[in-house]
């Protein structure tokens, strides 16, 4: 499809299909697909937040830290920007 979307069919029991339709109306979504996309986006954000928290904890547990000077931050920023 030209808009970057792909089609994915999902089979749902009638009760869940009805629930998705009702939630799409109650939640001001245009279609049940919009509602499902919203749920997936929320789950993706939650998963990314959990990954970030794991990485932060890993850093905290990795040992004693060191102070970083403004000059070192500037160098690090330049390196990141050079990566594109």
mmCIF file of the N, C-alpha and C atoms, coordinates in Angstrom:
data_MODEL
# 
_entry.id   MODEL 
# 
loop_
_atom_site.group_PDB 
_atom_site.id 
_atom_site.type_symbol 
_atom_site.label_atom_id 
_atom_site.label_alt_id 
_atom_site.label_comp_id 
_atom_site.label_asym_id 
_atom_site.label_entity_id 
_atom_site.label_seq_id 
_atom_site.pdbx_PDB_ins_code 
_atom_site.Cartn_x 
_atom_site.Cartn_y 
_atom_site.Cartn_z 
_atom_site.occupancy 
_atom_site.B_iso_or_equiv 
_atom_site.pdbx_formal_charge 
_atom_site.auth_seq_id 
_atom_site.auth_comp_id 
_atom_site.auth_asym_id 
_atom_site.auth_atom_id 
_atom_site.pdbx_PDB_model_num 
ATOM 1   N N  . UNK A 1 1  ? 0.839   -1.182  0.000  1.00 0.00 ? 1  UNK A N  1 
ATOM 2   C CA . UNK A 1 1  ? 0.000   0.000   0.000  1.00 0.00 ? 1  UNK A CA 1 
ATOM 3   C C  . UNK A 1 1  ? 0.882   1.244   0.000  1.00 0.00 ? 1  UNK A C  1 
ATOM 4   N N  . UNK A 1 2  ? 0.498   2.276   -0.651 1.00 0.00 ? 2  UNK A N  1 
ATOM 5   C CA . UNK A 1 2  ? 1.337   3.454   -0.825 1.00 0.00 ? 2  UNK A CA 1 
ATOM 6   C C  . UNK A 1 2  ? 1.472   4.314   0.425  1.00 0.00 ? 2  UNK A C  1 
ATOM 7   N N  . UNK A 1 3  ? 0.558   4.182   1.392  1.00 0.00 ? 3  UNK A N  1 
ATOM 8   C CA . UNK A 1 3  ? 0.627   5.023   2.586  1.00 0.00 ? 3  UNK A CA 1 
ATOM 9   C C  . UNK A 1 3  ? 1.495   4.419   3.687  1.00 0.00 ? 3  UNK A C  1 
ATOM 10  N N  . UNK A 1 4  ? 2.190   3.324   3.406  1.00 0.00 ? 4  UNK A N  1 
ATOM 11  C CA . UNK A 1 4  ? 3.055   2.711   4.390  1.00 0.00 ? 4  UNK A CA 1 
ATOM 12  C C  . UNK A 1 4  ? 2.343   1.753   5.317  1.00 0.00 ? 4  UNK A C  1 
ATOM 13  N N  . UNK A 1 5  ? 1.064   1.567   5.144  1.00 0.00 ? 5  UNK A N  1 
ATOM 14  C CA . UNK A 1 5  ? 0.307   0.630   5.973  1.00 0.00 ? 5  UNK A CA 1 
ATOM 15  C C  . UNK A 1 5  ? 0.304   -0.746  5.324  1.00 0.00 ? 5  UNK A C  1 
ATOM 16  N N  . UNK A 1 6  ? 0.240   -1.753  6.163  1.00 0.00 ? 6  UNK A N  1 
ATOM 17  C CA . UNK A 1 6  ? 0.105   -3.128  5.693  1.00 0.00 ? 6  UNK A CA 1 
ATOM 18  C C  . UNK A 1 6  ? -1.152  -3.704  6.318  1.00 0.00 ? 6  UNK A C  1 
ATOM 19  N N  . UNK A 1 7  ? -1.743  -4.634  5.630  1.00 0.00 ? 7  UNK A N  1 
ATOM 20  C CA . UNK A 1 7  ? -2.974  -5.248  6.126  1.00 0.00 ? 7  UNK A CA 1 
ATOM 21  C C  . UNK A 1 7  ? -2.616  -6.467  6.960  1.00 0.00 ? 7  UNK A C  1 
ATOM 22  N N  . UNK A 1 8  ? -3.288  -6.596  8.099  1.00 0.00 ? 8  UNK A N  1 
ATOM 23  C CA . UNK A 1 8  ? -3.125  -7.744  8.972  1.00 0.00 ? 8  UNK A CA 1 
ATOM 24  C C  . UNK A 1 8  ? -4.510  -8.162  9.429  1.00 0.00 ? 8  UNK A C  1 
ATOM 25  N N  . UNK A 1 9  ? -4.877  -9.380  9.140  1.00 0.00 ? 9  UNK A N  1 
ATOM 26  C CA . UNK A 1 9  ? -6.179  -9.883  9.574  1.00 0.00 ? 9  UNK A CA 1 
ATOM 27  C C  . UNK A 1 9  ? -6.024  -10.556 10.922 1.00 0.00 ? 9  UNK A C  1 
ATOM 28  N N  . UNK A 1 10 ? -6.955  -10.293 11.802 1.00 0.00 ? 10 UNK A N  1 
ATOM 29  C CA . UNK A 1 10 ? -6.949  -10.890 13.132 1.00 0.00 ? 10 UNK A CA 1 
ATOM 30  C C  . UNK A 1 10 ? -8.318  -11.504 13.373 1.00 0.00 ? 10 UNK A C  1 
ATOM 31  N N  . UNK A 1 11 ? -8.321  -12.748 13.786 1.00 0.00 ? 11 UNK A N  1 
ATOM 32  C CA . UNK A 1 11 ? -9.585  -13.410 14.103 1.00 0.00 ? 11 UNK A CA 1 
ATOM 33  C C  . UNK A 1 11 ? -9.916  -13.176 15.572 1.00 0.00 ? 11 UNK A C  1 
ATOM 34  N N  . UNK A 1 12 ? -11.146 -12.749 15.814 1.00 0.00 ? 12 UNK A N  1 
ATOM 35  C CA . UNK A 1 12 ? -11.598 -12.496 17.180 1.00 0.00 ? 12 UNK A CA 1 
ATOM 36  C C  . UNK A 1 12 ? -12.903 -13.230 17.431 1.00 0.00 ? 12 UNK A C  1 
ATOM 37  N N  . UNK A 1 13 ? -13.084 -13.691 18.659 1.00 0.00 ? 13 UNK A N  1 
ATOM 38  C CA . UNK A 1 13 ? -14.410 -14.201 18.996 1.00 0.00 ? 13 UNK A CA 1 
ATOM 39  C C  . UNK A 1 13 ? -15.420 -13.057 18.870 1.00 0.00 ? 13 UNK A C  1 
ATOM 40  N N  . UNK A 1 14 ? -16.654 -13.388 18.626 1.00 0.00 ? 14 UNK A N  1 
ATOM 41  C CA . UNK A 1 14 ? -17.695 -12.381 18.427 1.00 0.00 ? 14 UNK A CA 1 
ATOM 42  C C  . UNK A 1 14 ? -17.741 -11.375 19.567 1.00 0.00 ? 14 UNK A C  1 
ATOM 43  N N  . UNK A 1 15 ? -17.605 -11.842 20.799 1.00 0.00 ? 15 UNK A N  1 
ATOM 44  C CA . UNK A 1 15 ? -17.676 -10.938 21.946 1.00 0.00 ? 15 UNK A CA 1 
ATOM 45  C C  . UNK A 1 15 ? -16.558 -9.891  21.897 1.00 0.00 ? 15 UNK A C  1 
ATOM 46  N N  . UNK A 1 16 ? -15.339 -10.300 21.514 1.00 0.00 ? 16 UNK A N  1 
ATOM 47  C CA . UNK A 1 16 ? -14.230 -9.336  21.427 1.00 0.00 ? 16 UNK A CA 1 
ATOM 48  C C  . UNK A 1 16 ? -14.405 -8.394  20.246 1.00 0.00 ? 16 UNK A C  1 
ATOM 49  N N  . UNK A 1 17 ? -14.924 -8.909  19.150 1.00 0.00 ? 17 UNK A N  1 
ATOM 50  C CA . UNK A 1 17 ? -15.183 -8.060  17.985 1.00 0.00 ? 17 UNK A CA 1 
ATOM 51  C C  . UNK A 1 17 ? -16.210 -6.989  18.352 1.00 0.00 ? 17 UNK A C  1 
ATOM 52  N N  . UNK A 1 18 ? -17.280 -7.396  19.028 1.00 0.00 ? 18 UNK A N  1 
ATOM 53  C CA . UNK A 1 18 ? -18.296 -6.435  19.463 1.00 0.00 ? 18 UNK A CA 1 
ATOM 54  C C  . UNK A 1 18 ? -17.704 -5.423  20.441 1.00 0.00 ? 18 UNK A C  1 
ATOM 55  N N  . UNK A 1 19 ? -16.851 -5.912  21.334 1.00 0.00 ? 19 UNK A N  1 
ATOM 56  C CA . UNK A 1 19 ? -16.214 -5.018  22.310 1.00 0.00 ? 19 UNK A CA 1 
ATOM 57  C C  . UNK A 1 19 ? -15.338 -3.985  21.592 1.00 0.00 ? 19 UNK A C  1 
ATOM 58  N N  . UNK A 1 20 ? -14.549 -4.420  20.620 1.00 0.00 ? 20 UNK A N  1 
ATOM 59  C CA . UNK A 1 20 ? -13.689 -3.493  19.877 1.00 0.00 ? 20 UNK A CA 1 
ATOM 60  C C  . UNK A 1 20 ? -14.527 -2.446  19.137 1.00 0.00 ? 20 UNK A C  1 
ATOM 61  N N  . UNK A 1 21 ? -15.624 -2.876  18.561 1.00 0.00 ? 21 UNK A N  1 
ATOM 62  C CA . UNK A 1 21 ? -16.511 -1.927  17.880 1.00 0.00 ? 21 UNK A CA 1 
ATOM 63  C C  . UNK A 1 21 ? -17.075 -0.902  18.862 1.00 0.00 ? 21 UNK A C  1 
ATOM 64  N N  . UNK A 1 22 ? -17.527 -1.385  20.017 1.00 0.00 ? 22 UNK A N  1 
ATOM 65  C CA . UNK A 1 22 ? -18.096 -0.482  21.022 1.00 0.00 ? 22 UNK A CA 1 
ATOM 66  C C  . UNK A 1 22 ? -17.037 0.479   21.552 1.00 0.00 ? 22 UNK A C  1 
ATOM 67  N N  . UNK A 1 23 ? -15.843 -0.031  21.846 1.00 0.00 ? 23 UNK A N  1 
ATOM 68  C CA . UNK A 1 23 ? -14.770 0.832   22.353 1.00 0.00 ? 23 UNK A CA 1 
ATOM 69  C C  . UNK A 1 23 ? -14.366 1.865   21.304 1.00 0.00 ? 23 UNK A C  1 
ATOM 70  N N  . UNK A 1 24 ? -14.414 1.475   20.039 1.00 0.00 ? 24 UNK A N  1 
ATOM 71  C CA . UNK A 1 24 ? -14.045 2.441   19.000 1.00 0.00 ? 24 UNK A CA 1 
ATOM 72  C C  . UNK A 1 24 ? -15.053 3.581   18.953 1.00 0.00 ? 24 UNK A C  1 
ATOM 73  N N  . UNK A 1 25 ? -16.309 3.283   19.214 1.00 0.00 ? 25 UNK A N  1 
ATOM 74  C CA . UNK A 1 25 ? -17.326 4.347   19.250 1.00 0.00 ? 25 UNK A CA 1 
ATOM 75  C C  . UNK A 1 25 ? -17.201 5.167   20.537 1.00 0.00 ? 25 UNK A C  1 
ATOM 76  N N  . UNK A 1 26 ? -17.088 4.480   21.670 1.00 0.00 ? 26 UNK A N  1 
ATOM 77  C CA . UNK A 1 26 ? -17.021 5.167   22.965 1.00 0.00 ? 26 UNK A CA 1 
ATOM 78  C C  . UNK A 1 26 ? -15.740 5.977   23.121 1.00 0.00 ? 26 UNK A C  1 
ATOM 79  N N  . UNK A 1 27 ? -14.659 5.465   22.542 1.00 0.00 ? 27 UNK A N  1 
ATOM 80  C CA . UNK A 1 27 ? -13.360 6.122   22.689 1.00 0.00 ? 27 UNK A CA 1 
ATOM 81  C C  . UNK A 1 27 ? -13.049 7.119   21.609 1.00 0.00 ? 27 UNK A C  1 
ATOM 82  N N  . UNK A 1 28 ? -14.026 7.421   20.767 1.00 0.00 ? 28 UNK A N  1 
ATOM 83  C CA . UNK A 1 28 ? -13.866 8.411   19.699 1.00 0.00 ? 28 UNK A CA 1 
ATOM 84  C C  . UNK A 1 28 ? -12.803 8.001   18.685 1.00 0.00 ? 28 UNK A C  1 
ATOM 85  N N  . UNK A 1 29 ? -12.739 6.718   18.407 1.00 0.00 ? 29 UNK A N  1 
ATOM 86  C CA . UNK A 1 29 ? -11.870 6.222   17.341 1.00 0.00 ? 29 UNK A CA 1 
ATOM 87  C C  . UNK A 1 29 ? -12.724 6.115   16.092 1.00 0.00 ? 29 UNK A C  1 
ATOM 88  N N  . UNK A 1 30 ? -12.115 6.300   14.942 1.00 0.00 ? 30 UNK A N  1 
ATOM 89  C CA . UNK A 1 30 ? -12.871 6.238   13.696 1.00 0.00 ? 30 UNK A CA 1 
ATOM 90  C C  . UNK A 1 30 ? -13.361 4.840   13.373 1.00 0.00 ? 30 UNK A C  1 
ATOM 91  N N  . UNK A 1 31 ? -12.526 3.859   13.671 1.00 0.00 ? 31 UNK A N  1 
ATOM 92  C CA . UNK A 1 31 ? -12.852 2.473   13.345 1.00 0.00 ? 31 UNK A CA 1 
ATOM 93  C C  . UNK A 1 31 ? -12.271 1.557   14.422 1.00 0.00 ? 31 UNK A C  1 
ATOM 94  N N  . UNK A 1 32 ? -12.709 0.312   14.453 1.00 0.00 ? 32 UNK A N  1 
ATOM 95  C CA . UNK A 1 32 ? -12.067 -0.640  15.361 1.00 0.00 ? 32 UNK A CA 1 
ATOM 96  C C  . UNK A 1 32 ? -10.563 -0.776  15.078 1.00 0.00 ? 32 UNK A C  1 
ATOM 97  N N  . UNK A 1 33 ? -10.166 -0.647  13.829 1.00 0.00 ? 33 UNK A N  1 
ATOM 98  C CA . UNK A 1 33 ? -8.734  -0.706  13.497 1.00 0.00 ? 33 UNK A CA 1 
ATOM 99  C C  . UNK A 1 33 ? -7.965  0.417   14.183 1.00 0.00 ? 33 UNK A C  1 
ATOM 100 N N  . UNK A 1 34 ? -8.556  1.616   14.218 1.00 0.00 ? 34 UNK A N  1 
ATOM 101 C CA . UNK A 1 34 ? -7.913  2.738   14.913 1.00 0.00 ? 34 UNK A CA 1 
ATOM 102 C C  . UNK A 1 34 ? -7.737  2.424   16.395 1.00 0.00 ? 34 UNK A C  1 
ATOM 103 N N  . UNK A 1 35 ? -8.753  1.787   16.968 1.00 0.00 ? 35 UNK A N  1 
ATOM 104 C CA . UNK A 1 35 ? -8.702  1.413   18.378 1.00 0.00 ? 35 UNK A CA 1 
ATOM 105 C C  . UNK A 1 35 ? -7.584  0.395   18.619 1.00 0.00 ? 35 UNK A C  1 
ATOM 106 N N  . UNK A 1 36 ? -7.495  -0.613  17.768 1.00 0.00 ? 36 UNK A N  1 
ATOM 107 C CA . UNK A 1 36 ? -6.464  -1.643  17.917 1.00 0.00 ? 36 UNK A CA 1 
ATOM 108 C C  . UNK A 1 36 ? -5.076  -1.035  17.720 1.00 0.00 ? 36 UNK A C  1 
ATOM 109 N N  . UNK A 1 37 ? -4.916  -0.158  16.733 1.00 0.00 ? 37 UNK A N  1 
ATOM 110 C CA . UNK A 1 37 ? -3.627  0.512   16.531 1.00 0.00 ? 37 UNK A CA 1 
ATOM 111 C C  . UNK A 1 37 ? -3.222  1.291   17.775 1.00 0.00 ? 37 UNK A C  1 
ATOM 112 N N  . UNK A 1 38 ? -4.192  1.957   18.396 1.00 0.00 ? 38 UNK A N  1 
ATOM 113 C CA . UNK A 1 38 ? -3.916  2.715   19.614 1.00 0.00 ? 38 UNK A CA 1 
ATOM 114 C C  . UNK A 1 38 ? -3.425  1.794   20.735 1.00 0.00 ? 38 UNK A C  1 
ATOM 115 N N  . UNK A 1 39 ? -4.065  0.640   20.873 1.00 0.00 ? 39 UNK A N  1 
ATOM 116 C CA . UNK A 1 39 ? -3.639  -0.319  21.895 1.00 0.00 ? 39 UNK A CA 1 
ATOM 117 C C  . UNK A 1 39 ? -2.216  -0.804  21.643 1.00 0.00 ? 39 UNK A C  1 
ATOM 118 N N  . UNK A 1 40 ? -1.898  -1.075  20.386 1.00 0.00 ? 40 UNK A N  1 
ATOM 119 C CA . UNK A 1 40 ? -0.556  -1.549  20.050 1.00 0.00 ? 40 UNK A CA 1 
ATOM 120 C C  . UNK A 1 40 ? 0.475   -0.455  20.312 1.00 0.00 ? 40 UNK A C  1 
ATOM 121 N N  . UNK A 1 41 ? 0.149   0.789   19.954 1.00 0.00 ? 41 UNK A N  1 
ATOM 122 C CA . UNK A 1 41 ? 1.079   1.894   20.224 1.00 0.00 ? 41 UNK A CA 1 
ATOM 123 C C  . UNK A 1 41 ? 1.343   2.050   21.729 1.00 0.00 ? 41 UNK A C  1 
ATOM 124 N N  . UNK A 1 42 ? 0.289   1.934   22.533 1.00 0.00 ? 42 UNK A N  1 
ATOM 125 C CA . UNK A 1 42 ? 0.451   2.017   23.984 1.00 0.00 ? 42 UNK A CA 1 
ATOM 126 C C  . UNK A 1 42 ? 1.345   0.893   24.493 1.00 0.00 ? 42 UNK A C  1 
ATOM 127 N N  . UNK A 1 43 ? 1.154   -0.302  23.973 1.00 0.00 ? 43 UNK A N  1 
ATOM 128 C CA . UNK A 1 43 ? 1.970   -1.441  24.378 1.00 0.00 ? 43 UNK A CA 1 
ATOM 129 C C  . UNK A 1 43 ? 3.421   -1.231  23.964 1.00 0.00 ? 43 UNK A C  1 
ATOM 130 N N  . UNK A 1 44 ? 3.627   -0.685  22.778 1.00 0.00 ? 44 UNK A N  1 
ATOM 131 C CA . UNK A 1 44 ? 4.977   -0.402  22.295 1.00 0.00 ? 44 UNK A CA 1 
ATOM 132 C C  . UNK A 1 44 ? 5.673   0.621   23.193 1.00 0.00 ? 44 UNK A C  1 
ATOM 133 N N  . UNK A 1 45 ? 4.961   1.666   23.580 1.00 0.00 ? 45 UNK A N  1 
ATOM 134 C CA . UNK A 1 45 ? 5.531   2.667   24.500 1.00 0.00 ? 45 UNK A CA 1 
ATOM 135 C C  . UNK A 1 45 ? 5.908   2.028   25.827 1.00 0.00 ? 45 UNK A C  1 
ATOM 136 N N  . UNK A 1 46 ? 5.025   1.179   26.337 1.00 0.00 ? 46 UNK A N  1 
ATOM 137 C CA . UNK A 1 46 ? 5.266   0.509   27.616 1.00 0.00 ? 46 UNK A CA 1 
ATOM 138 C C  . UNK A 1 46 ? 6.496   -0.397  27.514 1.00 0.00 ? 46 UNK A C  1 
ATOM 139 N N  . UNK A 1 47 ? 6.611   -1.131  26.414 1.00 0.00 ? 47 UNK A N  1 
ATOM 140 C CA . UNK A 1 47 ? 7.763   -2.018  26.220 1.00 0.00 ? 47 UNK A CA 1 
ATOM 141 C C  . UNK A 1 47 ? 9.052   -1.213  26.125 1.00 0.00 ? 47 UNK A C  1 
ATOM 142 N N  . UNK A 1 48 ? 9.019   -0.085  25.443 1.00 0.00 ? 48 UNK A N  1 
ATOM 143 C CA . UNK A 1 48 ? 10.209  0.763   25.324 1.00 0.00 ? 48 UNK A CA 1 
ATOM 144 C C  . UNK A 1 48 ? 10.587  1.354   26.683 1.00 0.00 ? 48 UNK A C  1 
ATOM 145 N N  . UNK A 1 49 ? 9.596   1.747   27.464 1.00 0.00 ? 49 UNK A N  1 
ATOM 146 C CA . UNK A 1 49 ? 9.846   2.271   28.805 1.00 0.00 ? 49 UNK A CA 1 
ATOM 147 C C  . UNK A 1 49 ? 10.497  1.196   29.681 1.00 0.00 ? 49 UNK A C  1 
ATOM 148 N N  . UNK A 1 50 ? 9.990   -0.036  29.584 1.00 0.00 ? 50 UNK A N  1 
ATOM 149 C CA . UNK A 1 50 ? 10.564  -1.141  30.355 1.00 0.00 ? 50 UNK A CA 1 
ATOM 150 C C  . UNK A 1 50 ? 12.004  -1.410  29.931 1.00 0.00 ? 50 UNK A C  1 
ATOM 151 N N  . UNK A 1 51 ? 12.280  -1.352  28.626 1.00 0.00 ? 51 UNK A N  1 
ATOM 152 C CA . UNK A 1 51 ? 13.637  -1.559  28.124 1.00 0.00 ? 51 UNK A CA 1 
ATOM 153 C C  . UNK A 1 51 ? 14.563  -0.471  28.652 1.00 0.00 ? 51 UNK A C  1 
ATOM 154 N N  . UNK A 1 52 ? 14.100  0.762   28.618 1.00 0.00 ? 52 UNK A N  1 
ATOM 155 C CA . UNK A 1 52 ? 14.898  1.877   29.123 1.00 0.00 ? 52 UNK A CA 1 
ATOM 156 C C  . UNK A 1 52 ? 15.192  1.708   30.613 1.00 0.00 ? 52 UNK A C  1 
ATOM 157 N N  . UNK A 1 53 ? 14.186  1.319   31.373 1.00 0.00 ? 53 UNK A N  1 
ATOM 158 C CA . UNK A 1 53 ? 14.386  1.101   32.807 1.00 0.00 ? 53 UNK A CA 1 
ATOM 159 C C  . UNK A 1 53 ? 15.404  -0.001  33.065 1.00 0.00 ? 53 UNK A C  1 
ATOM 160 N N  . UNK A 1 54 ? 15.337  -1.094  32.284 1.00 0.00 ? 54 UNK A N  1 
ATOM 161 C CA . UNK A 1 54 ? 16.324  -2.172  32.439 1.00 0.00 ? 54 UNK A CA 1 
ATOM 162 C C  . UNK A 1 54 ? 17.730  -1.672  32.160 1.00 0.00 ? 54 UNK A C  1 
ATOM 163 N N  . UNK A 1 55 ? 17.873  -0.868  31.096 1.00 0.00 ? 55 UNK A N  1 
ATOM 164 C CA . UNK A 1 55 ? 19.193  -0.335  30.752 1.00 0.00 ? 55 UNK A CA 1 
ATOM 165 C C  . UNK A 1 55 ? 19.707  0.616   31.833 1.00 0.00 ? 55 UNK A C  1 
ATOM 166 N N  . UNK A 1 56 ? 18.826  1.447   32.375 1.00 0.00 ? 56 UNK A N  1 
ATOM 167 C CA . UNK A 1 56 ? 19.242  2.353   33.448 1.00 0.00 ? 56 UNK A CA 1 
ATOM 168 C C  . UNK A 1 56 ? 19.676  1.573   34.683 1.00 0.00 ? 56 UNK A C  1 
ATOM 169 N N  . UNK A 1 57 ? 18.918  0.549   35.043 1.00 0.00 ? 57 UNK A N  1 
ATOM 170 C CA . UNK A 1 57 ? 19.296  -0.281  36.190 1.00 0.00 ? 57 UNK A CA 1 
ATOM 171 C C  . UNK A 1 57 ? 20.617  -0.993  35.940 1.00 0.00 ? 57 UNK A C  1 
ATOM 172 N N  . UNK A 1 58 ? 20.813  -1.472  34.725 1.00 0.00 ? 58 UNK A N  1 
ATOM 173 C CA . UNK A 1 58 ? 22.073  -2.118  34.382 1.00 0.00 ? 58 UNK A CA 1 
ATOM 174 C C  . UNK A 1 58 ? 23.229  -1.136  34.568 1.00 0.00 ? 58 UNK A C  1 
ATOM 175 N N  . UNK A 1 59 ? 23.025  0.101   34.136 1.00 0.00 ? 59 UNK A N  1 
ATOM 176 C CA . UNK A 1 59 ? 24.054  1.124   34.318 1.00 0.00 ? 59 UNK A CA 1 
ATOM 177 C C  . UNK A 1 59 ? 24.323  1.424   35.781 1.00 0.00 ? 59 UNK A C  1 
ATOM 178 N N  . UNK A 1 60 ? 23.262  1.517   36.561 1.00 0.00 ? 60 UNK A N  1 
ATOM 179 C CA . UNK A 1 60 ? 23.438  1.792   37.987 1.00 0.00 ? 60 UNK A CA 1 
ATOM 180 C C  . UNK A 1 60 ? 24.177  0.665   38.693 1.00 0.00 ? 60 UNK A C  1 
ATOM 181 N N  . UNK A 1 61 ? 23.964  -0.552  38.254 1.00 0.00 ? 61 UNK A N  1 
ATOM 182 C CA . UNK A 1 61 ? 24.597  -1.718  38.890 1.00 0.00 ? 61 UNK A CA 1 
ATOM 183 C C  . UNK A 1 61 ? 25.992  -2.004  38.351 1.00 0.00 ? 61 UNK A C  1 
ATOM 184 N N  . UNK A 1 62 ? 26.429  -1.268  37.351 1.00 0.00 ? 62 UNK A N  1 
ATOM 185 C CA . UNK A 1 62 ? 27.687  -1.584  36.684 1.00 0.00 ? 62 UNK A CA 1 
ATOM 186 C C  . UNK A 1 62 ? 28.926  -1.121  37.442 1.00 0.00 ? 62 UNK A C  1 
ATOM 187 N N  . UNK A 1 63 ? 28.730  -0.396  38.505 1.00 0.00 ? 63 UNK A N  1 
ATOM 188 C CA . UNK A 1 63 ? 29.887  0.044   39.280 1.00 0.00 ? 63 UNK A CA 1 
ATOM 189 C C  . UNK A 1 63 ? 29.856  1.534   39.523 1.00 0.00 ? 63 UNK A C  1 
ATOM 190 N N  . UNK A 1 64 ? 30.918  1.975   40.102 1.00 0.00 ? 64 UNK A N  1 
ATOM 191 C CA . UNK A 1 64 ? 31.030  3.388   40.444 1.00 0.00 ? 64 UNK A CA 1 
ATOM 192 C C  . UNK A 1 64 ? 31.119  4.238   39.179 1.00 0.00 ? 64 UNK A C  1 
ATOM 193 N N  . UNK A 1 65 ? 30.371  5.304   39.164 1.00 0.00 ? 65 UNK A N  1 
ATOM 194 C CA . UNK A 1 65 ? 30.380  6.196   38.018 1.00 0.00 ? 65 UNK A CA 1 
ATOM 195 C C  . UNK A 1 65 ? 31.511  7.202   38.094 1.00 0.00 ? 65 UNK A C  1 
ATOM 196 N N  . UNK A 1 66 ? 31.615  8.028   37.086 1.00 0.00 ? 66 UNK A N  1 
ATOM 197 C CA . UNK A 1 66 ? 32.618  9.088   37.093 1.00 0.00 ? 66 UNK A CA 1 
ATOM 198 C C  . UNK A 1 66 ? 31.956  10.377  36.624 1.00 0.00 ? 66 UNK A C  1 
ATOM 199 N N  . UNK A 1 67 ? 32.473  11.466  37.120 1.00 0.00 ? 67 UNK A N  1 
ATOM 200 C CA . UNK A 1 67 ? 31.957  12.778  36.723 1.00 0.00 ? 67 UNK A CA 1 
ATOM 201 C C  . UNK A 1 67 ? 32.342  13.054  35.273 1.00 0.00 ? 67 UNK A C  1 
ATOM 202 N N  . UNK A 1 68 ? 31.427  13.651  34.537 1.00 0.00 ? 68 UNK A N  1 
ATOM 203 C CA . UNK A 1 68 ? 31.687  13.999  33.139 1.00 0.00 ? 68 UNK A CA 1 
ATOM 204 C C  . UNK A 1 68 ? 31.703  15.513  33.032 1.00 0.00 ? 68 UNK A C  1 
ATOM 205 N N  . UNK A 1 69 ? 32.771  16.024  32.465 1.00 0.00 ? 69 UNK A N  1 
ATOM 206 C CA . UNK A 1 69 ? 32.922  17.474  32.335 1.00 0.00 ? 69 UNK A CA 1 
ATOM 207 C C  . UNK A 1 69 ? 32.120  17.982  31.135 1.00 0.00 ? 69 UNK A C  1 
ATOM 208 N N  . UNK A 1 70 ? 31.832  19.276  31.109 1.00 0.00 ? 70 UNK A N  1 
ATOM 209 C CA . UNK A 1 70 ? 31.150  19.845  29.938 1.00 0.00 ? 70 UNK A CA 1 
ATOM 210 C C  . UNK A 1 70 ? 31.910  19.590  28.634 1.00 0.00 ? 70 UNK A C  1 
ATOM 211 N N  . UNK A 1 71 ? 33.235  19.587  28.708 1.00 0.00 ? 71 UNK A N  1 
ATOM 212 C CA . UNK A 1 71 ? 34.049  19.327  27.521 1.00 0.00 ? 71 UNK A CA 1 
ATOM 213 C C  . UNK A 1 71 ? 33.822  17.893  27.016 1.00 0.00 ? 71 UNK A C  1 
ATOM 214 N N  . UNK A 1 72 ? 33.754  16.930  27.951 1.00 0.00 ? 72 UNK A N  1 
ATOM 215 C CA . UNK A 1 72 ? 33.501  15.546  27.556 1.00 0.00 ? 72 UNK A CA 1 
ATOM 216 C C  . UNK A 1 72 ? 32.108  15.385  26.958 1.00 0.00 ? 72 UNK A C  1 
ATOM 217 N N  . UNK A 1 73 ? 31.096  16.102  27.524 1.00 0.00 ? 73 UNK A N  1 
ATOM 218 C CA . UNK A 1 73 ? 29.736  16.056  26.972 1.00 0.00 ? 73 UNK A CA 1 
ATOM 219 C C  . UNK A 1 73 ? 29.724  16.594  25.549 1.00 0.00 ? 73 UNK A C  1 
ATOM 220 N N  . UNK A 1 74 ? 30.445  17.692  25.328 1.00 0.00 ? 74 UNK A N  1 
ATOM 221 C CA . UNK A 1 74 ? 30.501  18.288  23.990 1.00 0.00 ? 74 UNK A CA 1 
ATOM 222 C C  . UNK A 1 74 ? 31.122  17.311  22.991 1.00 0.00 ? 74 UNK A C  1 
ATOM 223 N N  . UNK A 1 75 ? 32.171  16.621  23.416 1.00 0.00 ? 75 UNK A N  1 
ATOM 224 C CA . UNK A 1 75 ? 32.823  15.637  22.549 1.00 0.00 ? 75 UNK A CA 1 
ATOM 225 C C  . UNK A 1 75 ? 31.855  14.496  22.234 1.00 0.00 ? 75 UNK A C  1 
ATOM 226 N N  . UNK A 1 76 ? 31.152  14.027  23.246 1.00 0.00 ? 76 UNK A N  1 
ATOM 227 C CA . UNK A 1 76 ? 30.190  12.948  23.047 1.00 0.00 ? 76 UNK A CA 1 
ATOM 228 C C  . UNK A 1 76 ? 29.071  13.372  22.094 1.00 0.00 ? 76 UNK A C  1 
ATOM 229 N N  . UNK A 1 77 ? 28.568  14.604  22.281 1.00 0.00 ? 77 UNK A N  1 
ATOM 230 C CA . UNK A 1 77 ? 27.520  15.117  21.378 1.00 0.00 ? 77 UNK A CA 1 
ATOM 231 C C  . UNK A 1 77 ? 28.014  15.167  19.939 1.00 0.00 ? 77 UNK A C  1 
ATOM 232 N N  . UNK A 1 78 ? 29.245  15.619  19.751 1.00 0.00 ? 78 UNK A N  1 
ATOM 233 C CA . UNK A 1 78 ? 29.818  15.698  18.394 1.00 0.00 ? 78 UNK A CA 1 
ATOM 234 C C  . UNK A 1 78 ? 29.901  14.316  17.765 1.00 0.00 ? 78 UNK A C  1 
ATOM 235 N N  . UNK A 1 79 ? 30.287  13.324  18.563 1.00 0.00 ? 79 UNK A N  1 
ATOM 236 C CA . UNK A 1 79 ? 30.388  11.957  18.045 1.00 0.00 ? 79 UNK A CA 1 
ATOM 237 C C  . UNK A 1 79 ? 29.014  11.420  17.639 1.00 0.00 ? 79 UNK A C  1 
ATOM 238 N N  . UNK A 1 80 ? 28.020  11.692  18.462 1.00 0.00 ? 80 UNK A N  1 
ATOM 239 C CA . UNK A 1 80 ? 26.656  11.228  18.162 1.00 0.00 ? 80 UNK A CA 1 
ATOM 240 C C  . UNK A 1 80 ? 26.131  11.924  16.914 1.00 0.00 ? 80 UNK A C  1 
ATOM 241 N N  . UNK A 1 81 ? 26.336  13.221  16.822 1.00 0.00 ? 81 UNK A N  1 
ATOM 242 C CA . UNK A 1 81 ? 25.858  13.980  15.661 1.00 0.00 ? 81 UNK A CA 1 
ATOM 243 C C  . UNK A 1 81 ? 26.557  13.521  14.372 1.00 0.00 ? 81 UNK A C  1 
ATOM 244 N N  . UNK A 1 82 ? 27.814  13.136  14.476 1.00 0.00 ? 82 UNK A N  1 
ATOM 245 C CA . UNK A 1 82 ? 28.545  12.679  13.297 1.00 0.00 ? 82 UNK A CA 1 
ATOM 246 C C  . UNK A 1 82 ? 28.003  11.359  12.763 1.00 0.00 ? 82 UNK A C  1 
ATOM 247 N N  . UNK A 1 83 ? 27.358  10.585  13.626 1.00 0.00 ? 83 UNK A N  1 
ATOM 248 C CA . UNK A 1 83 ? 26.767  9.305   13.204 1.00 0.00 ? 83 UNK A CA 1 
ATOM 249 C C  . UNK A 1 83 ? 25.552  9.513   12.322 1.00 0.00 ? 83 UNK A C  1 
ATOM 250 N N  . UNK A 1 84 ? 24.958  10.702  12.456 1.00 0.00 ? 84 UNK A N  1 
ATOM 251 C CA . UNK A 1 84 ? 23.801  11.019  11.605 1.00 0.00 ? 84 UNK A CA 1 
ATOM 252 C C  . UNK A 1 84 ? 22.566  10.730  12.273 1.00 0.00 ? 84 UNK A C  1 
# 
